[in-house]
Amino acid sequence: MAAVPVITVDGPSGSGKGTLAKALADHLGWHLLDSGALYRIVGCVAARLSVEVTDQTALAELARGLDIQFQGDVVWVRIAGQRTDLADEIRTEDAGVQASVVAALPEVRRAILSVQQGFRRNPGLVADGRDMGTVVFPDAQLKIFLDASAEERAQRRYKQLKNKGLSVSLRGLLEQIRERDARDRGRAVAPLKPAEDAVILDSTHLSIDAVLAQVVSLAKKAGLAH
Ligand code: DC
């Protein structure tokens, strides 16, 4: 039986990979895995249950026992028996930082590995993250690594947060992005880097539609789309 097709979209935060992965999954009618959301959920649930981010074993156990349901924009997570929507909580800047910290722990990554692989279902999966092409789905049929300059990524985030009516400093965001990049790229386990067989795209000067068009054309060439 042929393996369920997977397209991986890896890259740093703010490169547009989340938007690209969602648009691509919609275009193909495939499932979507937002793996960053899983790390964000682990961080948020740990905070709610007062689990220390230094307690790797407790965090891994928490990750293994997660009961999560993605339902459109709603993210249902069962916490202490209570079904809770964490959609807004996991999208904050703090949750991103917390996610990056727990994601550096090898036991947590191991615990989340099989959860992620469970998303591989017919007719196909678009998997968005940092190590989708290198670790989680090394046999993916198409691997994209989407990059953009740190300055452009900070600008995009700044606009997003401004539009939400939040007051933020561009300089602060740029610093945060650089710190997070350093942690994600520099960690010992599954660091953020392109798979050897990944196609590297730079979205600094490209609209999301232009990037999507390029990826759809690559998917067609790989026989994954019509
Ligand atoms: O994509 P994101 O910003 O939601 O991810 C949040 C953090 O989770 C990011 O800083 C690094 C981590 N992460 C990871 O280590 N591996 C993944 N596959 C996805 C996210």
Residues whose N, C-alpha, C, O or C-beta is under 5 A from the ligand:
A	BS01	DC	S13 S35 G36 A37 Y39 G96 A99 S100 A103 D128 G129 R130 D131 D184
